[in-house]
């Protein structure tokens, strides 16, 4: 799904949990009519308890609160926490709960992260209600105001009322959304979503931007196992003289095997002139891209899994002011990363090469499951 481009929006970059978590909770506390929250990861713990408290408090003061969780990503949310949400007045639904009689369909997950407040304010990024997001993982979110919020509301509503979620609770009438006026001096942006291998609008949008790039193409992703088509475009762009950089996790990774699987592509990328940085301070879970003055921030990892099986959604922004903020964030993160050089990579030990082969082979098998 590609929302149309809107002018008159306001986008604010919120890097790190210490910035976006207070902004999210402040928005929830200020909600007056509706709260829509869609998450992949929600696990019982300190952050989840705080979120449940805030959602129940909103419901108690008359706000219509709807919480949509992924059936797999929320498996560690306790029964007690689920009951507390329901008893507190929160409408709770789950996307595609796991079922043994349909193993193949279990691979499809709702990986989106979205908060919509009063149908006028939205947040998206890579966040979740897991304690690691407080200070152990590096994450980025974006605050959204303006006409584009209506498209985010429509995206949430479509999934909320879809059969894969609605069958668990009685359907409710969806409220009619009033028009959202453009903001003076606002920015140009659109919502874009992907839904598995048949609907890869996010991927195609990135490919189109790389093909028309004039200066730079910088990409940050925590799970770098790119498709062949993306690797080819990165290599071609670097050989044509563009500034192509990748910001990837270092040794602090929640899934080391995925890191090794992606590292098997380093050699060819480095030879082509792509610059690769591995972030050192913590595990970087953020997903954002900068191509010239176009930015895409959201849930999509640009790997086989996200593109083939997951529901994803990103906010695209085309604005020099916002691009400058994103570029500054990239530069700060490059400075705290280790750059991988071709001569250095050639000397990597045989144990590293073996890990790349083993996990790369496993990843190849996984991509053929569908």
Secondary structure, DSSP 8 states (H G I E B T S, - for coil): -B---EEEEEEEEEESHHHHHHHHHHHHHH-SSEEEEEES-B-SSHHHHHHHHHHHHHHHTT-EEEEEEETTTTTTS-HHHHHHHHHTT-EEEEES---GGGTGGGG--B---EEEETTTEEEEES--BSTHHHHTEE-EEEEEESTTHHHHHHHHHHHHTSHHHHTTS--------------TT-EEEEEEEEEGGG--HHHHHHHHHHHH-SSEEEEE-SS----HHHHHHHHHHHHTT-EEEEEEE-S--S-HHHHHHHHTTHHHHHHHT-EEEEE-SSEE---EEEETTEEEEES---SHHHHHT-EEEEEEEE-HHHHHHHHHHHHHHHHTEEEE-HHHHHT--HHHHHHHHHHHHHHHHHHT--
